[in-house]
């Protein structure tokens, strides 16, 4: 399973650069990121090459952070790929609580990051359907 770090931050200039500065100084490579705006605060979700260390250094620098289990699955970079995963999970009565993704090789493959209640169950379902689950 993968790990995702959620960072609750005030929505103002300099917050993102402070986070990236801390990661860089600690030689932590940012692999994925998404930002959700909710007015004067936001949630930044990241995945790195060392999520445990990133969590610890951000917490040590007074950021409000949490570390969550997520499913990281490789899918084809083509129309309908996310839909196929969503239908598989729907048929198994699994709710996708949050999701984002990125392309790793245009026209070939992408990565989908899913927050679900039972990550182990979802990983097993997807593996059984031929999907590659990535440990992040």
C-alpha positions as CSV (number, residue, x, y, z in Angstrom):
1,X,0.0,0.0,0.0
2,X,1.0,3.6,-0.4
3,X,1.2,6.4,2.1
4,X,0.0,9.9,1.5
5,X,0.7,13.0,3.6
6,X,-2.0,15.6,4.1
7,X,-0.9,19.0,5.2
8,X,-3.4,21.5,6.5
9,X,-2.2,25.0,5.7
10,X,-3.3,28.6,5.7
11,X,-4.0,29.7,2.1
12,X,-1.4,32.5,1.7
13,X,1.8,33.1,-0.2
14,X,4.9,31.2,0.9
15,X,3.3,28.1,2.4
16,X,4.0,25.9,-0.6
17,X,7.6,27.1,-1.0
18,X,8.2,26.5,2.7
19,X,7.0,22.9,2.4
20,X,9.1,22.3,-0.8
21,X,12.1,24.0,0.9
22,X,11.9,21.7,3.9
23,X,11.6,18.6,1.7
24,X,14.6,19.7,-0.5
25,X,16.8,20.4,2.5
26,X,16.0,16.9,3.8
27,X,16.7,15.4,0.4
28,X,13.1,14.2,0.0
29,X,11.9,13.9,-3.6
30,X,8.3,15.0,-4.2
31,X,6.6,12.4,-6.4
32,X,2.9,13.6,-6.5
33,X,1.0,16.6,-5.1
34,X,-2.5,18.0,-5.2
35,X,-3.9,21.1,-3.5
36,X,-7.5,21.6,-2.4
37,X,-8.6,25.2,-1.6
38,X,-11.3,25.8,1.0
39,X,-11.2,29.5,1.4
40,X,-8.6,30.8,3.9
41,X,-7.2,27.3,4.4
42,X,-6.3,24.4,2.2
43,X,-5.1,20.8,2.2
44,X,-2.0,19.8,0.3
45,X,-1.6,16.1,-0.3
46,X,1.8,14.8,-1.2
47,X,3.6,11.6,-1.9
48,X,7.4,11.4,-1.7
49,X,10.2,9.0,-2.0
50,X,10.3,8.8,1.8
51,X,6.8,9.5,3.2
52,X,7.7,8.7,6.8
53,X,10.6,11.0,6.9
54,X,8.6,13.8,5.1
55,X,5.8,13.4,7.6
56,X,8.3,13.7,10.5
57,X,10.2,16.7,9.2
58,X,7.1,18.6,8.3
59,X,5.6,17.9,11.8
60,X,8.9,19.0,13.4
61,X,8.5,22.3,11.4
62,X,5.1,22.9,13.0
63,X,3.0,21.8,10.1
64,X,-0.3,20.1,10.9
65,X,0.1,16.8,9.0
66,X,-1.4,13.4,8.8
67,X,-0.2,10.2,7.2
68,X,-2.8,8.0,5.5
69,X,-2.9,4.7,3.7
70,X,-3.8,4.9,0.0
71,X,-4.0,2.6,-3.0
72,X,-1.5,3.5,-5.7
73,X,-2.4,1.7,-9.0
74,X,-1.0,1.9,-12.4
75,X,-3.6,2.2,-15.2
76,X,-3.3,2.7,-19.0
77,X,-3.2,6.3,-20.1
78,X,-6.3,6.1,-22.3
79,X,-9.9,7.0,-22.3
80,X,-12.0,5.0,-19.8
81,X,-9.2,3.6,-17.7
82,X,-10.3,5.4,-14.5
83,X,-13.9,4.4,-15.2
84,X,-13.0,0.7,-15.4
85,X,-11.4,0.9,-11.9
86,X,-14.3,2.9,-10.6
87,X,-16.8,0.2,-11.9
88,X,-14.7,-2.6,-10.4
89,X,-14.9,-0.9,-7.0
90,X,-18.6,0.0,-7.3
91,X,-19.3,-3.7,-8.0
92,X,-17.5,-4.6,-4.8
93,X,-19.4,-1.9,-2.9
94,X,-16.3,0.2,-2.2
95,X,-16.5,3.9,-2.0
96,X,-13.7,6.1,-3.4
97,X,-13.3,8.8,-0.8
98,X,-10.7,10.8,-2.6
99,X,-8.6,10.3,-5.8
100,X,-6.0,12.0,-8.0
101,X,-3.6,10.9,-10.6
102,X,-0.8,11.7,-12.9
103,X,0.6,10.5,-16.2
104,X,4.0,8.6,-16.1
105,X,4.3,7.9,-19.8
106,X,2.0,9.8,-22.1
107,X,-0.3,7.6,-24.1
108,X,1.0,4.5,-22.2
109,X,0.5,4.6,-18.5
110,X,-0.7,6.7,-15.6
111,X,-0.9,6.3,-11.8
112,X,-4.1,6.6,-9.9
113,X,-4.1,7.3,-6.1
114,X,-7.2,6.3,-4.2
115,X,-8.2,6.9,-0.7
116,X,-10.6,4.1,0.4
117,X,-11.6,2.6,3.8
118,X,-10.0,-0.8,3.2
119,X,-6.8,-0.4,1.2
120,X,-5.7,-4.0,1.5
121,X,-9.1,-5.3,0.2
122,X,-9.0,-2.8,-2.7
123,X,-5.4,-3.7,-3.6
124,X,-6.3,-7.4,-3.6
125,X,-9.3,-6.8,-5.8
126,X,-7.3,-4.7,-8.3
127,X,-4.4,-7.2,-8.4
128,X,-6.8,-10.0,-9.1
129,X,-8.1,-8.0,-12.1
130,X,-4.6,-7.6,-13.5
131,X,-3.7,-4.2,-12.2
132,X,-0.2,-3.3,-10.9
133,X,-0.4,-1.9,-7.4
134,X,2.6,0.2,-6.5
135,X,4.1,0.4,-3.0
136,X,4.9,4.1,-2.4
